[in-house]
Amino acid sequence: MKALQIVKYGEIKESLSINEIEKPSVQANDILVEVKAASLNPIDYKMAQGYLKEMVPLDLPVTIGFDVSGVVAEKGNEVTNFEVGDEIYARVPHEQMGTVAEFVTINSDKVAKKPENISFEEASGLPLTGLTAIQALEKAGIKEDDRILIHAGSGGVGSFAIQYAKAKGAIVYTTTSTKNVDWVKALGADRVIDYKEEDYKEVANNLDIVFDTLGDDYTFDAFEIIKEGGVVTSIAGPPSEESAKIMGINDYELPEQLSKLVKDKSAVYKHTWMQPNSAQLNEIKTMVEEGDIKPIVDLIYSFEDGVNAYQYLSTGRAQGKVIISLS
Ligand SMILES: NC(=O)c1ccc[n+]([C@@H]2O[C@H](COP(=O)([O-])OP(=O)(O)OC[C@H]3O[C@@H](n4cnc5c(N)ncnc54)[C@H](OP(=O)(O)O)[C@@H]3O)[C@@H](O)[C@H]2O)c1
């Protein structure tokens, strides 16, 4: 079968190539999925560029991609929750990475039936970003009438998070640049802050929650705009002690600057390292079918054009999800 693989660490153009490899074999708890579409995420190109090689070392060559939608082609002899022919979607576990390929095997516990009212391309864009947003916002304890700032509302995670937070009854502020303001507003955000024209810290403050999807100074500056006792929930800042453990980092302490900010504001700092979760995929399926969440697709590339798809995503300017279609 054909697969888009990371063959060496470095620039995307040199690190990725389409190779002919053996079709994966199904273990007892796995399903074999005929891939119809795969969506791309920043973690994929960060792995190819070598930025994560200390934390997640790869045995190269390895097939790229974590998000998939497709059709069950085979199942292991202990799988009871899926049948051949079922239409599914999933964020595969790390050890089964490799969704940008004609076939992928996935532990059936990590899979859910795809929402029925959307295409394979749209469905493939939901698992990783949707699970990330849900897990980060649940950790923050989001509830009705909370005032929340979601950074990068036009990104894969942000565009899902806005819709999810609105469905929970929150009052949503979000940041993006001028070209995205109108369509991000249409996702339901109460106040879209154009970071080219406005200082978000002047517009949004005394917040219950900041969802930090940008990291660096944005993580630290979040403490200026939360209320006393507020929550900063991050997917791009330093790990918390809890998430460091999940990431396999032992003897970790929160950086001193961050600890001080937490203490001074009597605040809570949460960090999420997204985990596959089929119950939450089922929750997303229901929300999509009931019209609470709509998938936001920027561009769809062919499998043969997969390297260009990754180059585009790595500019950091995508408007929603970038998809590779194998249909
Ligand atoms: N910890 C985890 O488990 C986890 C899970 C998922 C993602 N992540 C990380 O979270 C980050 C976001 O992921 P993603 O999939 O949403 O990325 P993405 O789709 O590539 O984000 C692109 C978007 O970010 C916006 N953006 C860039 N700089 C901005 C700024 N300074 N202010 C406001 N918006 C800005 C861009 O809008 P403009 O063009 O308008 O600037 C663009 O629409 C990545 O670093 C990713 O690795 C972590």
The ligand as a Tripos MOL2 file, in Angstrom:
@<TRIPOS>MOLECULE
LIG
   48    52     1     0     0
SMALL
NO_CHARGES

@<TRIPOS>ATOM
      1 N1         -1.1500   19.6720   23.9850 N.am      1 LIG1
      2 C1         -1.9040   19.0580   23.0830 C.2       1 LIG1
      3 O1         -2.3880   17.9430   23.3150 O.2       1 LIG1
      4 C2         -2.1830   19.7340   21.7650 C.ar      1 LIG1
      5 C3         -3.2080   19.2430   20.9550 C.ar      1 LIG1
      6 C4         -3.5140   19.9230   19.7750 C.ar      1 LIG1
      7 C5         -2.7600   21.0390   19.4110 C.ar      1 LIG1
      8 N2         -1.7460   21.4580   20.1970 N.ar      1 LIG1
      9 C6         -0.9550   22.6570   19.8290 C.3       1 LIG1
     10 O2         -1.8400   23.7660   19.8580 O.3       1 LIG1
     11 C7         -1.4590   24.7090   18.8730 C.3       1 LIG1
     12 C8         -2.6690   25.0650   18.0190 C.3       1 LIG1
     13 O3         -3.0570   23.9310   17.2290 O.3       1 LIG1
     14 P1         -4.0300   24.1060   15.9700 P.3       1 LIG1
     15 O4         -4.2610   22.7590   15.3990 O.co2     1 LIG1
     16 O5         -5.1940   24.9430   16.3410 O.co2     1 LIG1
     17 O6         -3.0630   24.9540   14.9920 O.3       1 LIG1
     18 P2         -3.3860   25.6330   13.6030 P.3       1 LIG1
     19 O7         -4.7170   25.1840   13.0880 O.co2     1 LIG1
     20 O8         -2.1940   25.4540   12.7230 O.co2     1 LIG1
     21 O9         -3.4830   27.2040   13.9900 O.3       1 LIG1
     22 C9         -3.4470   28.1260   12.9490 C.3       1 LIG1
     23 C10        -4.2140   29.3710   13.3620 C.3       1 LIG1
     24 O10        -3.5250   30.0550   14.4270 O.3       1 LIG1
     25 C11        -3.8350   31.4380   14.3100 C.3       1 LIG1
     26 N3         -2.8080   32.2240   14.9800 N.ar      1 LIG1
     27 C12        -1.4670   32.1410   14.8110 C.ar      1 LIG1
     28 N4         -0.8460   33.0520   15.5940 N.ar      1 LIG1
     29 C13        -1.8330   33.7230   16.2640 C.ar      1 LIG1
     30 C14        -1.8380   34.7910   17.2290 C.ar      1 LIG1
     31 N5         -0.6990   35.3370   17.6540 N.pl3     1 LIG1
     32 N6         -3.0370   35.2020   17.7260 N.ar      1 LIG1
     33 C15        -4.2000   34.6500   17.3180 C.ar      1 LIG1
     34 N7         -4.2540   33.6470   16.3800 N.ar      1 LIG1
     35 C16        -3.0850   33.1970   15.8780 C.ar      1 LIG1
     36 C17        -3.8150   31.6750   12.8100 C.3       1 LIG1
     37 O11        -4.6650   32.7720   12.5110 O.3       1 LIG1
     38 P3         -4.0490   34.0720   11.7780 P.3       1 LIG1
     39 O12        -3.5570   33.6070   10.4220 O.co2     1 LIG1
     40 O13        -5.2050   34.9950   11.7380 O.co2     1 LIG1
     41 O14        -2.9240   34.5460   12.6640 O.co2     1 LIG1
     42 C18        -4.3570   30.3510   12.2190 C.3       1 LIG1
     43 O15        -5.7190   30.4340   11.8560 O.3       1 LIG1
     44 C19        -0.2890   24.0850   18.1170 C.3       1 LIG1
     45 O16         0.9200   24.5700   18.6580 O.3       1 LIG1
     46 C20        -0.4220   22.6000   18.4220 C.3       1 LIG1
     47 O17         0.8060   21.9010   18.3380 O.3       1 LIG1
     48 C21        -1.4360   20.8420   21.3780 C.ar      1 LIG1
@<TRIPOS>BOND
     1     1     2 1
     2     2     3 2
     3     2     4 1
     4     4     5 ar
     5     4    48 ar
     6     5     6 ar
     7     6     7 ar
     8     7     8 ar
     9     8     9 1
    10     8    48 ar
    11     9    10 1
    12     9    46 1
    13    10    11 1
    14    11    12 1
    15    11    44 1
    16    12    13 1
    17    13    14 1
    18    14    15 2
    19    14    16 1
    20    14    17 1
    21    17    18 1
    22    18    19 2
    23    18    20 1
    24    18    21 1
    25    21    22 1
    26    22    23 1
    27    23    24 1
    28    23    42 1
    29    24    25 1
    30    25    26 1
    31    25    36 1
    32    26    27 ar
    33    26    35 ar
    34    27    28 ar
    35    28    29 ar
    36    29    30 ar
    37    29    35 ar
    38    30    31 1
    39    30    32 ar
    40    32    33 ar
    41    33    34 ar
    42    34    35 ar
    43    36    37 1
    44    36    42 1
    45    37    38 1
    46    38    39 2
    47    38    40 1
    48    38    41 1
    49    42    43 1
    50    44    45 1
    51    44    46 1
    52    46    47 1
@<TRIPOS>SUBSTRUCTURE
     1 LIG1         1 GROUP 0 **** ****
